[in-house]
């Protein structure tokens, strides 16, 4: 039998799965019109059955961010629960939990503020970026330190049609080095070269189109072509940079957002394929400490 060329296989849009199609006892309360839901009547310290995991995954695709309150899980429970949704990555630069390298330790101290205050999608610099992240609040300030998430499917949907045509088929470079290069050895930088992903990716489970550029890791387009007559390379570069700047401003539109106020043992579980987030740094010198497990995803298309 002759080998099959993957390029010859037609792309079939995946079926849209909605939470109502699966039965579970947990409750779902929406947080904002754009995205987010608080999940109640569930104990993540107990063994979660397969049906509930399937229902939670469906709710994640639908709502994009799931919030669980008062979940005093241990590190081993955190890793075990996150692994029910897929294999976990080990981040090359963040500090890790002493026993579980899959758990990264996030946060500064009263001498050094944290630096996650920019719109980004976790590890989009990987050739195969993450599917989702599961973050537990260990310690948080009495006030401040909220996190904002953005529905990037909605951001794409509401772009003008002229912009959609302009970015159709466009590719962008995602690079770890602007954010983490000063923490990496030359060997690590060679291990994680820049990755190229579609500016508009398709969600593999919902079929949604998603604006997939973020200010944390995207550096430039690779196949941009100017639409206007130019007098020189500087004008082409200017048009390209103007487009990138325009796209990078979209997450700041408030109507695409939800905002979470943390409490200890709050867990946020979000879909990195369809969201960006911004950790607000308004609490220094108070301290906020978190643990995060990140689930490996799929190659964007």
C-alpha positions as CSV (number, residue, x, y, z in Angstrom):
1,X,0.0,0.0,0.0
2,X,1.3,3.4,-0.9
3,X,2.0,5.8,2.0
4,X,-0.7,8.5,2.5
5,X,0.4,12.1,2.1
6,X,-1.1,14.1,5.0
7,X,-1.4,17.1,2.7
8,X,-3.9,15.2,0.6
9,X,-6.2,14.4,3.4
10,X,-9.1,17.0,3.5
11,X,-9.5,18.9,6.7
12,X,-12.8,18.1,8.4
13,X,-14.1,20.5,11.0
14,X,-14.5,18.8,14.4
15,X,-17.9,18.5,15.9
16,X,-18.9,21.2,18.4
17,X,-19.2,19.7,21.9
18,X,-21.2,21.5,24.5
19,X,-21.5,20.9,28.2
20,X,-25.2,20.1,28.0
21,X,-24.4,17.0,26.0
22,X,-22.7,15.4,29.0
23,X,-24.3,14.7,32.4
24,X,-22.6,15.7,35.6
25,X,-23.6,16.9,39.1
26,X,-21.4,20.0,39.2
27,X,-23.0,23.5,38.7
28,X,-21.9,26.1,36.1
29,X,-22.3,29.8,36.8
30,X,-21.1,32.2,34.1
31,X,-18.7,34.9,35.1
32,X,-19.0,37.4,32.2
33,X,-20.8,37.5,28.9
34,X,-17.5,37.0,27.0
35,X,-16.1,33.9,28.8
36,X,-15.6,32.2,32.1
37,X,-17.7,30.0,34.5
38,X,-17.4,29.2,38.2
39,X,-17.8,25.5,38.8
40,X,-19.6,24.5,42.0
41,X,-20.7,21.3,43.8
42,X,-17.4,19.5,43.1
43,X,-14.5,18.3,45.3
44,X,-11.3,18.1,43.5
45,X,-9.5,16.6,46.5
46,X,-11.6,13.4,45.9
47,X,-11.2,11.0,43.0
48,X,-12.9,12.6,40.0
49,X,-14.6,10.0,37.7
50,X,-14.2,9.8,34.0
51,X,-17.6,11.2,33.2
52,X,-17.0,14.3,35.3
53,X,-13.6,14.8,33.6
54,X,-15.3,14.6,30.2
55,X,-17.9,17.0,31.3
56,X,-15.3,19.4,32.6
57,X,-13.4,19.3,29.4
58,X,-16.5,20.1,27.5
59,X,-17.3,23.0,29.8
60,X,-13.7,24.2,29.3
61,X,-14.1,24.3,25.5
62,X,-17.5,26.1,25.9
63,X,-16.5,28.7,28.6
64,X,-12.7,28.8,28.1
65,X,-12.0,29.5,31.7
66,X,-13.3,27.4,34.7
67,X,-12.9,28.6,38.2
68,X,-13.1,26.4,41.3
69,X,-13.2,27.8,44.8
70,X,-12.0,26.3,48.1
71,X,-10.0,23.4,46.6
72,X,-7.2,22.6,49.1
73,X,-5.5,20.1,46.9
74,X,-1.9,18.9,47.4
75,X,0.8,19.1,44.8
76,X,0.4,15.4,43.9
77,X,-3.4,15.9,43.5
78,X,-2.8,18.9,41.4
79,X,-0.5,17.0,39.0
80,X,-2.7,14.0,39.0
81,X,-5.8,16.0,38.2
82,X,-4.2,18.0,35.4
83,X,-2.8,14.8,33.8
84,X,-6.4,13.5,33.4
85,X,-6.6,16.1,30.6
86,X,-3.3,15.2,28.8
87,X,0.4,14.9,29.3
88,X,2.1,17.7,31.2
89,X,5.1,19.8,30.2
90,X,8.1,20.9,32.1
91,X,8.9,24.6,31.7
92,X,12.6,25.2,30.8
93,X,13.1,28.4,32.9
94,X,10.5,28.8,35.7
95,X,11.3,27.4,39.2
96,X,9.8,23.9,39.7
97,X,8.2,22.2,42.7
98,X,10.9,20.2,44.4
99,X,9.1,16.9,44.0
100,X,7.0,17.6,40.8
101,X,8.9,19.3,38.0
102,X,5.5,19.6,36.1
103,X,4.5,22.2,38.7
104,X,6.0,25.6,38.2
105,X,6.2,28.1,41.1
106,X,5.0,31.6,40.1
107,X,5.2,34.8,42.0
108,X,7.8,37.3,43.4
109,X,8.4,38.3,46.9
110,X,8.5,41.6,48.9
111,X,11.8,42.5,47.3
112,X,11.1,41.6,43.7
113,X,7.7,42.0,41.9
114,X,6.4,39.4,39.6
115,X,6.5,40.0,35.8
116,X,3.5,38.3,34.2
117,X,1.7,41.6,33.5
118,X,1.3,41.4,29.7
119,X,-1.3,39.7,27.5
120,X,-0.1,36.3,26.5
121,X,-0.9,32.6,25.9
122,X,1.2,30.2,27.8
123,X,4.2,28.7,25.9
124,X,2.9,29.7,22.5
125,X,6.7,29.7,21.6
126,X,6.6,25.9,21.5
127,X,6.3,24.1,18.2
128,X,3.4,22.3,19.9
129,X,1.9,24.8,22.4
130,X,-0.2,24.0,25.4
131,X,-3.8,22.9,25.5
132,X,-4.6,24.3,28.9
133,X,-3.2,25.5,32.2
134,X,-4.4,24.7,35.7
135,X,-3.3,27.4,38.3
136,X,-3.8,27.2,42.1
137,X,-3.5,30.2,44.3
138,X,-1.3,29.3,47.3
139,X,-0.9,32.8,48.8
140,X,-2.5,36.0,47.6
141,X,-2.7,39.6,48.8
142,X,-5.6,40.9,50.7
143,X,-6.4,43.2,47.8
144,X,-5.1,43.3,44.3
145,X,-3.4,40.7,42.1
146,X,-6.4,39.8,40.0
147,X,-6.0,38.0,36.6
148,X,-7.8,38.9,33.4
149,X,-8.6,36.4,30.7
150,X,-9.6,37.3,27.1
151,X,-11.8,35.4,24.6
152,X,-9.6,35.4,21.5
153,X,-12.3,33.6,19.4
154,X,-14.6,36.6,20.1
155,X,-11.7,38.9,19.3
156,X,-11.4,37.3,15.9
157,X,-15.2,37.2,15.3
158,X,-15.5,40.9,15.8
159,X,-12.7,42.0,13.6
160,X,-13.8,43.9,10.5
161,X,-14.1,41.7,7.5
162,X,-11.4,43.6,5.7
163,X,-9.0,42.7,8.6
164,X,-10.0,39.1,8.4
165,X,-9.2,39.0,4.7
166,X,-5.9,40.7,5.4
167,X,-4.7,38.1,8.0
168,X,-6.1,35.0,6.2
169,X,-3.2,32.6,5.8
170,X,-0.8,34.9,7.6
171,X,1.9,33.3,9.8
172,X,3.6,34.7,12.8
173,X,6.8,33.8,14.7
174,X,6.5,33.0,18.4
175,X,9.9,33.3,20.3
176,X,10.7,32.4,23.9
177,X,13.8,34.6,24.0
178,X,12.3,38.1,24.4
179,X,10.6,37.0,27.6
180,X,13.0,34.3,29.0
181,X,16.3,34.6,27.0
182,X,18.2,36.1,29.9
183,X,17.4,33.0,32.0
184,X,18.4,30.5,29.3
185,X,21.7,28.9,28.5
186,X,22.9,28.8,24.9
187,X,22.0,25.1,24.8
188,X,18.4,25.8,26.0
189,X,18.0,28.6,23.3
190,X,19.0,26.1,20.7
191,X,16.6,23.5,22.1
192,X,13.7,26.0,21.8
193,X,14.0,27.8,18.5
194,X,11.3,30.2,17.3
195,X,8.1,28.5,16.2
196,X,5.8,29.6,13.4
197,X,2.0,29.5,13.9
198,X,-1.1,30.7,12.0
199,X,-2.2,34.2,13.0
200,X,-5.7,32.7,12.9
201,X,-5.8,29.2,14.3
202,X,-8.7,26.7,14.4
203,X,-9.8,25.2,17.7
204,X,-9.4,21.4,17.3
205,X,-12.5,20.7,19.4
206,X,-14.9,23.5,18.8
207,X,-13.9,24.5,15.3
208,X,-13.8,28.2,16.3
209,X,-11.5,30.6,14.5
210,X,-9.1,32.2,17.0
211,X,-6.8,35.3,16.8
212,X,-3.5,33.7,17.8
213,X,-1.0,36.4,18.3
214,X,0.2,37.7,21.7
215,X,2.5,40.4,23.0
216,X,4.5,38.1,25.2
217,X,6.0,36.0,22.4
218,X,5.1,37.1,18.9
219,X,7.9,39.0,17.2
220,X,6.9,39.3,13.5
221,X,5.1,37.9,10.5
222,X,6.9,35.6,8.1
223,X,4.8,35.9,4.9
224,X,3.3,39.4,5.0
225,X,2.7,41.0,1.7
226,X,1.9,44.7,1.4
227,X,-1.5,45.7,0.0
228,X,-0.5,49.2,-1.0
229,X,2.1,50.7,-3.4
230,X,5.3,51.5,-1.5
231,X,8.3,53.7,-2.1
232,X,10.7,51.5,-0.3
233,X,11.2,48.7,2.3
234,X,10.6,51.1,5.2
235,X,6.9,51.6,4.1
236,X,6.4,47.9,3.8
237,X,7.9,47.4,7.2
238,X,5.7,50.2,8.6
239,X,2.5,48.6,7.2
240,X,3.5,45.2,8.6
241,X,4.3,46.6,12.1
242,X,1.1,48.7,12.1
243,X,-0.9,45.4,11.4
244,X,0.9,43.6,14.2
245,X,0.4,46.4,16.6
246,X,-3.3,46.5,15.7
247,X,-3.7,42.8,16.4
248,X,-1.8,43.0,19.7
249,X,-4.2,45.7,20.9
250,X,-7.3,43.4,20.6
251,X,-7.0,41.6,24.0
252,X,-7.3,45.0,25.8
253,X,-10.9,45.4,24.6
254,X,-12.9,45.1,27.8
255,X,-15.9,43.5,26.2
256,X,-13.8,40.4,25.4
257,X,-12.6,39.9,29.0
258,X,-13.4,38.4,32.4
259,X,-11.6,39.2,35.7
260,X,-10.9,36.9,38.6
261,X,-10.3,38.0,42.2
262,X,-8.1,35.3,43.8
263,X,-8.6,33.7,47.2
264,X,-6.3,31.0,48.6
265,X,-7.1,27.5,47.1
266,X,-8.9,29.0,44.1
267,X,-8.1,27.1,41.0
268,X,-8.4,28.6,37.5
269,X,-8.3,26.1,34.5
270,X,-8.2,27.8,31.1
271,X,-7.9,26.9,27.5
272,X,-4.7,28.3,26.1
273,X,-5.8,27.8,22.6
274,X,-8.6,30.2,22.7
275,X,-7.6,32.7,25.4
276,X,-5.0,35.1,26.6
277,X,-4.5,36.3,30.1
278,X,-2.9,39.2,32.0
279,X,-1.8,38.9,35.7
280,X,-2.3,42.4,37.2
281,X,0.8,43.6,39.2
282,X,-0.9,46.1,41.5
283,X,-0.1,44.6,44.8
284,X,3.7,44.8,45.3
285,X,5.3,44.6,47.9
286,X,2.5,42.2,49.0
287,X,3.1,38.7,47.8
288,X,1.2,36.4,45.5
289,X,2.3,32.8,45.0
290,X,0.9,30.2,42.6
291,X,1.4,26.7,41.3
292,X,0.7,25.9,37.7
293,X,0.5,22.7,35.7
294,X,0.4,23.1,31.9
295,X,-1.1,20.5,29.6
296,X,0.5,19.8,26.2
297,X,-1.7,20.5,23.3
298,X,-1.5,20.1,19.5
299,X,0.1,21.8,16.6
300,X,-1.9,24.9,15.6
301,X,-3.6,24.8,12.2
